[in-house]
Amino acid sequence: MSPVVSLNHVTFIRSKKVILEDISLCINRGEHWAIVGQNGSGKTSLVSIINGYHRPSRGEAFVLGKKFGTTDLRELRRHIGVCSSEIRDMIHNQDSVKDIILSGRFASIGLYESPDAEDHQRASELMDFFGLSKMSDRAFDTLSNGEQQKTILARALIPEPALLVLDEPGAGLDLRSREELLNAVRRMCTMPGGPTLIFVTHHIEEIMPVITHALALRNGRVVAQGRKEDVLESGILTRTFDVPIELYEKGGRLWPVVSDSNSPGL
């Protein structure tokens, strides 16, 4: 069985600036990956390539067995669920929760096609799963940040994607809303037949026990990648974030603390 994602020596150049350099990555089915790094480290550009929104300047990219350059990326994107601030910002504020979720079936912003009975059933199941059933007819701009984020996540899941990419899903959420969202993601990852997850964050404490692997980026290059326990350790994270980091484990999650506030890196 082919990997879900395979990047071979990928470099991405934009406006003559190297954003990503010589990235190789293999994500197999049954694995869930975290991608960590500072703002500007290249995380979003990397997932934009994986999502099929950009093509590598050099190197090869295969996603769900399809090689970039020889496949219809629009069709490929129908099999990838995406939850990101970019998607959230494009949503029409007056669209209802249910219509937004249904639009994910067609990978569109706004519902312009006619969902069938199966689509409506799937949307209802997802609203139940995320606790959105009572607000199915409410407009997007009347929801809390946490409810909006759950709506975008349900939208990403309605086509039953083989790959789900969450790009900073906790951004802008208060503590309670963030933990509710992470709990929903955890439950989703443990469901039979669920998608392979790529979870992008610069908050190490958001990385749940269901994550199996991690990739650390700095300045567009890989610092380390592999099993989560090998990558998410003090030395590697100190190099990744350019501050001295100590890690504490609680509840299966790692909590970073900057160990020296007088460090020159701060």
Buried (B, 14 or more C-beta within 10 A) or exposed (E): EEBBBBBBEBBBEEEEEBBBBBBEBBBBEEBBBBBBBBEBBBBBBBBBBBBBEBEBBEBBBBBBEBEBEEBEBEEBBBBBBBBBBEBBEEBBEEBBBBBBBBBBBBBEBEBEEEBEEEBEEBBBBBBEBBEBBEBBEBBBEEBEBBBBBBBBBBBBBBBEBBBBBBBBBBBBBEEEBBBBBBEBBBEBBEEEEBBBBBBBBBEBBBBBEBBBBBBBBBBBBBBBBEEBEEBBBBEBBBBBBBBBBEBEEEEEBBEBEBEEEEEEEE
